[in-house]
Every structure is written in structure tokens, then in C-alpha cells.
Amino acid sequence: MGGQIMHFETIAVHAGAEPDPATGAVAPPIHLSTTFEHGPASEDPFGYHYVRDDNPTQARLEMALAALEQGEAALVWASGMAATGAYLQALPPGSHVVFPDDMYYANRIIARDLFPRWGLTSTAVDGSDMAAIEAAMTPRTRLVWAETPSNPLMKIVDLAALAELAHARGAELLVDGTFATPALQQPLTLGADVVLHSTTKYIGGHSDVQGGALVFKRKDEMFQRLVDLRSLLGAVASPFNSWLVLRGLRTLAVRVERQSATAVALASALEGHPRLAAIHYPGLPSHRGHPVARRQMRAFGGMLSLQVKGGREGALGVASRVRLFLNATSLGGVESLIEHRASSEGPGSATSEDLLRISVGLEHPQDLIDDLRQALDRA
């Protein structure tokens, strides 16, 4: 794409999309081979050796993701949790991690059950409270972990301020950008060191592929450590899954733009409904993090959560009466999903029993509004 500065939408369409040099095919080829011809002393004349180390389709996806996040390099994985686990395992023994108190539930399980085995410690605090984060840091803090918007309460973190704080204390900042996507927020440009994505979600975008990615501001020692760890442990993305994610990211910008606009309409229409105790959506001016979200995001995303009066019974009642929303986990697909998050997370969940998490799809906004209103009004 040369040296010209491109808009995000253009990068999403063209990054890693060079025509196949062998055939001129416009759609990227899928290289399913597990092994590649090498020389008698294992020379790699074609640049590839074995699928666990690298493959051409995966390399295209990594090039595209790095461009989308304005990073120097990316590594893709079999899932978002494979990427998460690998990064945390690569920290030096004795490291301390500051996590947000509202984050993807599996990360809490890793910290609780696996950190002691890995020689790591952690503290969870309100990720939007800079004073609390600073107070939680110790001389051994090597990583500050952020989610913004957070899962499932949609808390907003001032990434520029958090990056400055982390770096001043000798720690790095990793941002889980799954909810916002690079279409709405690019943490590396705000000072973060690494961005994590579950590409299963918005980047894949069609509920048909699993994957994860880490995008790095620079190819540093941690990047190389993770290259080696991925090859050794084998948590690589398959060529076919890499191809599906690459296909999905071509339409990321237009999908997220529509989903964000619909989520604003939905949250605005339901705000103040007598059956709701709270709506968590950063696009509402009443949301505590709205000013920061306006400053660092292009739009407010397609995720929101509702707290229904009547506790667990009230929330499950609404979830059982929807007609258009699907009761299913995950997010970021073309179909709108609703989920009683505490039930999905299972025993030990820290999520309030009255909370429903919503992933807004590509249906007409009024149809989604009507569906939730009838589910609420029939209580």
C-alpha cells in the first residue's frame, strides 16, 4: 500500500490482500500443507518449515492485524484464551499483574487457579480508578491488564493515562480490545504495549471461527519469547481459521459502524424503562465513562448490558420472552444475542444475577427495540 496514509476502512480491505503471485487470485489462497519443502540441511528456501511454526495464510492475517492496530507485528493463536494464557505464562516468575475487577471471567480463573503454579501473583481493582491501580502496584508489577469497554459492565478506562502510569512504574500495558475492535479504538496509538483480541468475535464476525491474536507495538524480547512459546506448545491458528478471520476483517468497519449505531438506538430507547434497574452502555451520556469513551473511541460499540428489576428471576424472565434475540454466548456476529451472564459463567461467577449481556447484530434497530420492549413489558 506504499507510504500513503490510509483510512482504517481502506486498510481493513487491503491489508494482507495482495493478489496471489502464483495465480493472480484476488481472494487469498488457503495453504493447508502441514509441512514445506526444505534443503538437505533444513534450509527454508520458501520461508516456511512446519505448520506449527508458521504458514502463509497465518502470515497474511498477522500482517493485516498489525496494520489495523498500527503495530509492528502480530501473532495469531487458536483462540483468545490461548493468546491470553501464552502471554501470562511468558511473564518472568515472580511477576505481579494488576487486573481489572470487571473482566472476562476465564481470566479470573487463570489468576486464581494457575498463577500459583506459574509463580505469578495478581491483584484485581476497579480498572477505571487510576488511584486504585497505582495503589495496587508493587515493585514486582510487570503488567497492567485493561479491558475497555469491560465485560460485562462496560466500564471505560482512560488508556493514555493508564499507559503513562504503568510505564512510570516499570510495567507494560496490555489491552483486551475485543469489545471495541480496532475499528473503534487503537490502544497502541494511546500508549499501550500489546493488544489482545478474541478474533472469534467481531473480527471473524460471523460466529463460525475461533481464534485469538496479540498485536505488539514493537518486536521486543516478549514478542520473540511468544514466537518460541507458540511453536513449542502448538497453540497456533489453523490455516483455514486464519483464512476465515482474514475474510471477516474485510467487512469489520461497516459491520461495527452499523452495530454501534443500533446499540445507541437500543440503549436510548430503553433508558428509563420501569423494569430496568440499570443500562450499561458507554454511548449514553449518563454513563460514567462516556466522556473518556468519546475521546478515545470512534463510536461506542455493539455491546451493552441490562440489569433487570426482580433479580435472577426477573432477568431470566426477560431472556425467556425474547423472540428475535438468541439466547447464546459469545458476541460480535451478525445475529443479536442475549445472555444471562452469571449462568453462562457458572459457579463462582462475580456477575450480578440480574444482568443480561447483549451483543447487537445487524438486524433493523426498531425490530430489536420492539423485541426487548415486549419482553420487558410482559413481566
C-alpha positions as CSV (number, residue, x, y, z in Angstrom):
1,M,0.0,0.0,0.0
2,G,3.0,2.2,-0.2
3,G,3.8,5.1,2.1
4,Q,0.4,6.8,1.8
5,I,-1.5,7.2,5.0
6,M,-4.8,5.2,4.6
7,H,-8.1,5.4,6.5
8,F,-9.0,2.4,8.6
9,E,-11.7,1.2,6.2
10,T,-9.2,1.0,3.4
11,I,-6.6,-0.8,5.5
12,A,-9.2,-3.4,6.5
13,V,-10.0,-4.2,2.9
14,H,-6.4,-4.2,1.6
15,A,-4.0,-5.3,4.4
16,G,-2.6,-8.7,3.7
17,A,-4.7,-8.9,0.5
18,E,-2.0,-8.8,-2.2
19,P,-3.1,-11.0,-5.2
20,D,-1.6,-14.5,-5.1
21,P,1.7,-14.2,-7.0
22,A,1.3,-17.7,-8.4
23,T,-2.2,-17.3,-9.9
24,G,-3.2,-13.7,-9.6
25,A,-6.2,-14.8,-7.5
26,V,-7.7,-11.8,-5.7
27,A,-9.0,-13.8,-2.7
28,P,-6.2,-15.1,-0.6
29,P,-5.3,-18.7,-1.1
30,I,-5.5,-21.2,1.8
31,H,-2.3,-23.2,2.2
32,L,-3.4,-26.3,4.1
33,S,0.0,-28.1,3.9
34,T,1.4,-29.1,7.3
35,T,5.0,-29.2,6.0
36,F,7.1,-27.4,3.4
37,E,10.0,-28.5,1.3
38,H,13.4,-27.6,2.7
39,G,17.0,-28.3,1.8
40,P,19.1,-31.2,3.0
41,A,20.4,-29.2,6.0
42,S,16.9,-27.9,6.7
43,E,17.3,-24.7,4.8
44,D,14.0,-22.9,4.1
45,P,14.1,-21.6,0.6
46,F,10.4,-20.7,0.6
47,G,10.4,-19.2,4.1
48,Y,8.3,-21.9,5.8
49,H,9.2,-25.1,7.5
50,Y,6.3,-26.6,9.5
51,V,2.8,-25.5,10.2
52,R,3.3,-25.2,14.0
53,D,6.0,-22.6,13.3
54,D,4.2,-20.6,10.6
55,N,2.2,-20.9,7.4
56,P,1.4,-18.5,4.6
57,T,-2.2,-17.9,5.4
58,Q,-1.5,-17.2,9.0
59,A,1.3,-14.8,7.9
60,R,-1.2,-12.8,5.8
61,L,-3.5,-12.5,8.8
62,E,-0.8,-11.3,11.1
63,M,0.3,-8.7,8.6
64,A,-3.3,-7.4,8.3
65,L,-3.9,-7.3,12.1
66,A,-0.6,-5.4,12.7
67,A,-1.7,-2.8,10.1
68,L,-5.2,-2.5,11.6
69,E,-3.8,-1.8,15.1
70,Q,-0.8,0.3,13.8
71,G,1.6,-2.2,15.5
72,E,4.9,-3.5,14.4
73,A,3.9,-7.2,14.5
74,A,1.1,-9.6,15.4
75,L,0.9,-13.3,16.4
76,V,-2.3,-15.2,16.0
77,W,-3.5,-18.2,18.1
78,A,-6.0,-21.0,18.2
79,S,-8.3,-18.9,20.5
80,G,-8.3,-15.7,22.5
81,M,-7.7,-17.7,25.7
82,A,-4.7,-19.4,24.0
83,A,-3.2,-16.0,23.4
84,T,-4.1,-14.9,26.9
85,G,-2.5,-17.9,28.6
86,A,0.6,-17.7,26.5
87,Y,1.2,-14.1,27.3
88,L,0.8,-14.7,31.0
89,Q,2.9,-17.8,31.0
90,A,5.7,-15.8,29.3
91,L,6.0,-13.4,32.2
92,P,9.0,-13.9,34.4
93,P,8.4,-16.0,37.5
94,G,7.6,-13.8,40.5
95,S,5.8,-11.2,38.4
96,H,2.8,-9.4,39.7
97,V,-0.2,-8.5,37.5
98,V,-2.8,-5.8,38.1
99,F,-6.2,-7.0,36.6
100,P,-9.4,-5.0,36.4
101,D,-12.2,-6.3,38.7
102,D,-14.6,-6.4,35.8
103,M,-13.1,-8.6,33.1
104,Y,-13.6,-11.8,31.1
105,Y,-14.4,-14.4,33.7
106,A,-11.9,-17.0,32.5
107,N,-9.0,-14.6,33.3
108,R,-10.2,-14.6,36.9
109,I,-10.0,-18.4,36.9
110,I,-6.5,-18.3,35.5
111,A,-5.4,-15.9,38.2
112,R,-7.0,-18.0,40.9
113,D,-6.1,-21.5,39.9
114,L,-3.0,-21.3,37.6
115,F,-1.0,-18.3,38.8
116,P,0.2,-20.1,41.9
117,R,1.6,-22.9,39.7
118,W,3.3,-20.4,37.4
119,G,4.9,-18.4,40.2
120,L,2.8,-15.3,39.5
121,T,0.6,-13.1,41.7
122,S,-2.2,-10.7,40.9
123,T,-4.5,-8.0,42.4
124,A,-7.9,-7.1,40.9
125,V,-9.1,-3.5,41.3
126,D,-11.5,-1.1,39.6
127,G,-9.9,-0.7,36.2
128,S,-11.3,2.8,35.7
129,D,-9.8,4.1,39.0
130,M,-6.2,5.2,38.5
131,A,-5.6,5.8,42.2
132,A,-6.7,2.2,42.9
133,I,-4.5,0.8,40.2
134,E,-1.5,2.8,41.4
135,A,-2.1,1.7,45.0
136,A,-2.2,-2.0,43.8
137,M,1.1,-1.8,42.0
138,T,4.2,-3.3,43.7
139,P,7.9,-3.4,42.7
140,R,7.2,-6.7,41.1
141,T,4.3,-5.5,38.9
142,R,5.3,-6.3,35.3
143,L,1.9,-6.0,33.7
144,V,-1.3,-3.9,33.9
145,W,-4.2,-5.6,32.2
146,A,-7.1,-3.5,30.8
147,E,-10.5,-4.1,29.3
148,T,-12.3,-1.1,27.8
149,P,-15.3,-1.4,27.4
150,S,-15.1,-4.1,30.1
151,N,-17.0,-7.4,30.2
152,P,-19.9,-7.3,31.2
153,L,-20.3,-3.9,33.0
154,M,-18.9,-1.8,30.1
155,K,-16.6,0.2,32.3
156,I,-14.3,2.6,30.4
157,V,-10.6,3.0,31.0
158,D,-8.6,6.1,30.1
159,L,-5.9,4.3,28.1
160,A,-3.5,7.2,27.7
161,A,-3.5,7.9,31.4
162,L,-3.1,4.2,32.3
163,A,-0.2,3.7,29.9
164,E,1.6,6.6,31.5
165,L,1.0,5.2,34.9
166,A,2.1,1.7,34.0
167,H,5.3,2.8,32.3
168,A,6.2,5.2,35.1
169,R,6.2,2.1,37.4
170,G,8.2,-0.1,35.0
171,A,5.2,-2.2,33.9
172,E,3.7,-2.8,30.5
173,L,0.1,-2.3,29.5
174,L,-1.9,-5.0,27.7
175,V,-5.4,-4.0,26.5
176,D,-8.1,-6.5,25.6
177,G,-9.6,-4.8,22.6
178,T,-12.2,-7.5,21.8
179,F,-15.3,-5.4,22.5
180,A,-14.1,-2.2,20.9
181,T,-12.2,-3.7,17.9
182,P,-9.5,-1.8,16.1
183,A,-12.3,-0.2,14.1
184,L,-13.3,1.9,17.1
185,Q,-10.2,2.1,19.3
186,Q,-6.5,1.5,18.7
187,P,-4.8,1.2,22.1
188,L,-1.2,1.1,20.7
189,T,-1.7,4.7,19.5
190,L,-2.7,5.6,23.0
191,G,0.4,4.2,24.7
192,A,-0.4,0.5,25.2
193,D,2.3,-2.1,24.5
194,V,0.1,-5.0,23.4
195,V,-3.4,-5.5,22.2
196,L,-5.3,-8.8,22.7
197,H,-8.2,-9.9,20.6
198,S,-10.5,-12.8,20.6
199,T,-10.8,-12.9,16.8
200,T,-13.7,-15.3,17.3
201,K,-15.8,-12.3,18.0
202,Y,-16.1,-9.1,15.9
203,I,-13.0,-9.6,13.7
204,G,-14.2,-13.0,12.5
205,G,-17.7,-11.6,12.7
206,H,-19.9,-14.5,11.6
207,S,-20.0,-16.9,14.6
208,D,-18.2,-19.6,12.6
209,V,-14.5,-19.4,13.5
210,Q,-12.4,-19.4,16.7
211,G,-9.1,-17.5,17.0
212,G,-7.1,-15.1,19.0
213,A,-4.4,-12.5,18.4
214,L,-1.7,-10.4,20.1
215,V,-0.6,-7.3,18.4
216,F,2.7,-5.7,19.5
217,K,3.8,-2.1,19.4
218,R,7.3,-3.4,18.8
219,K,9.1,-6.6,18.1
220,D,10.7,-6.8,21.5
221,E,12.0,-9.6,23.7
222,M,8.5,-10.6,24.8
223,F,7.4,-10.9,21.2
224,Q,10.2,-13.3,20.4
225,R,9.5,-15.3,23.6
226,L,5.9,-15.7,22.5
227,V,7.0,-16.8,19.0
228,D,9.1,-19.6,20.5
229,L,6.3,-20.5,23.1
230,R,3.7,-20.7,20.4
231,S,5.8,-23.0,18.3
232,L,6.8,-25.2,21.2
233,L,3.3,-25.6,22.7
234,G,1.4,-25.7,19.4
235,A,-1.4,-23.2,20.1
236,V,-1.3,-22.0,16.5
237,A,-4.2,-20.8,14.4
238,S,-5.1,-23.3,11.7
239,P,-4.7,-22.1,8.0
240,F,-8.5,-22.4,7.4
241,N,-9.4,-20.5,10.6
242,S,-6.8,-17.8,9.6
243,W,-8.5,-17.5,6.2
244,L,-11.9,-17.1,7.8
245,V,-10.7,-14.4,10.2
246,L,-9.0,-12.7,7.3
247,R,-12.2,-12.7,5.3
248,G,-14.2,-11.4,8.3
249,L,-11.9,-8.4,8.9
250,R,-12.6,-7.1,5.4
251,T,-16.1,-6.0,6.5
252,L,-15.2,-5.2,10.1
253,A,-15.5,-1.4,9.7
254,V,-19.0,-1.4,8.1
255,R,-20.4,-4.1,10.5
256,V,-19.2,-2.4,13.6
257,E,-20.4,1.0,12.4
258,R,-23.9,-0.4,12.0
259,Q,-23.8,-2.4,15.2
260,S,-22.7,0.7,17.1
261,A,-25.5,2.8,15.7
262,T,-28.1,0.2,16.5
263,A,-26.7,-0.2,20.1
264,V,-27.0,3.6,20.6
265,A,-30.6,3.5,19.4
266,L,-31.4,0.4,21.6
267,A,-29.9,1.8,24.8
268,S,-31.5,5.2,24.3
269,A,-34.9,3.7,23.7
270,L,-34.7,1.5,26.8
271,E,-33.2,4.1,29.2
272,G,-35.6,4.8,32.0
273,H,-37.8,1.7,31.3
274,P,-39.6,0.9,34.6
275,R,-38.5,-2.7,34.5
276,L,-34.8,-1.9,34.3
277,A,-32.6,-1.1,37.3
278,A,-29.7,0.0,35.1
279,I,-28.3,0.1,31.5
280,H,-24.6,-0.1,31.0
281,Y,-23.6,1.4,27.6
282,P,-20.8,4.0,27.2
283,G,-22.7,5.7,24.4
284,L,-25.3,7.0,26.9
285,P,-24.4,10.5,28.2
286,S,-25.5,9.2,31.6
287,H,-22.7,6.5,31.6
288,R,-19.8,7.4,33.9
289,G,-17.2,6.7,31.3
290,H,-19.0,8.5,28.5
291,P,-16.6,11.5,28.3
292,V,-13.5,9.2,28.1
293,A,-15.2,6.9,25.6
294,R,-16.0,9.9,23.4
295,R,-12.4,10.9,23.4
296,Q,-10.7,7.6,22.7
297,M,-13.3,5.7,20.6
298,R,-14.7,6.4,17.2
299,A,-18.1,5.0,18.3
300,F,-19.3,3.2,21.3
301,G,-19.6,-0.4,20.1
302,G,-22.3,-3.0,19.8
303,M,-22.2,-4.4,23.4
304,L,-24.4,-3.4,26.3
305,S,-25.8,-4.9,29.4
306,L,-29.1,-4.6,31.3
307,Q,-29.9,-5.1,34.9
308,V,-33.5,-6.2,35.3
309,K,-35.6,-5.5,38.4
310,G,-36.5,-8.7,40.2
311,G,-33.1,-10.2,40.3
312,R,-32.3,-13.6,38.7
313,E,-35.9,-14.4,38.2
314,G,-36.6,-11.1,36.5
315,A,-33.6,-11.4,34.2
316,L,-34.4,-15.0,33.2
317,G,-38.0,-14.0,32.5
318,V,-36.9,-11.4,30.0
319,A,-34.4,-13.7,28.4
320,S,-37.1,-16.4,28.0
321,R,-39.6,-14.0,26.4
322,V,-37.4,-12.5,23.6
323,R,-38.4,-13.6,20.1
324,L,-35.7,-12.2,17.9
325,F,-32.6,-12.2,20.2
326,L,-31.0,-15.6,20.5
327,N,-30.0,-16.9,23.9
328,A,-26.4,-17.8,23.2
329,T,-22.9,-16.9,24.4
330,S,-20.2,-15.1,22.5
331,L,-20.6,-11.9,20.6
332,G,-19.8,-9.8,17.6
333,G,-21.7,-11.9,15.0
334,V,-24.4,-10.7,12.5
335,E,-27.2,-12.0,14.8
336,S,-28.2,-10.3,18.0
337,L,-27.6,-12.4,21.2
338,I,-28.8,-12.1,24.8
339,E,-27.2,-14.0,27.7
340,H,-27.8,-14.3,31.4
341,R,-24.2,-13.8,32.1
342,A,-24.0,-15.3,35.6
343,S,-25.5,-18.6,34.4
344,S,-23.1,-18.7,31.5
345,E,-20.0,-18.1,33.6
346,G,-21.2,-20.8,36.1
347,P,-20.3,-21.4,39.7
348,G,-18.1,-18.7,41.2
349,S,-19.3,-16.0,38.8
350,A,-18.8,-12.5,40.0
351,T,-21.6,-11.1,37.7
352,S,-24.8,-9.9,39.3
353,E,-27.7,-12.3,38.9
354,D,-29.9,-9.6,37.4
355,L,-27.7,-8.8,34.5
356,L,-28.3,-9.7,30.8
357,R,-25.5,-9.1,28.3
358,I,-26.5,-8.1,24.8
359,S,-24.5,-8.4,21.6
360,V,-26.2,-6.2,18.9
361,G,-26.2,-7.7,15.4
362,L,-27.2,-6.4,12.0
363,E,-31.0,-6.6,12.3
364,H,-33.1,-3.4,11.9
365,P,-32.9,-1.3,15.1
366,Q,-36.6,-1.0,15.5
367,D,-37.2,-4.7,15.4
368,L,-34.6,-5.2,18.2
369,I,-36.2,-2.4,20.3
370,D,-39.6,-3.9,19.8
371,D,-38.4,-7.3,20.8
372,L,-36.8,-6.2,24.1
373,R,-39.8,-3.9,24.9
374,Q,-42.3,-6.7,24.6
375,A,-40.1,-9.0,26.7
376,L,-39.8,-6.3,29.4
377,D,-43.4,-5.2,29.3
378,R,-44.8,-8.7,29.7
379,A,-43.1,-9.1,33.1
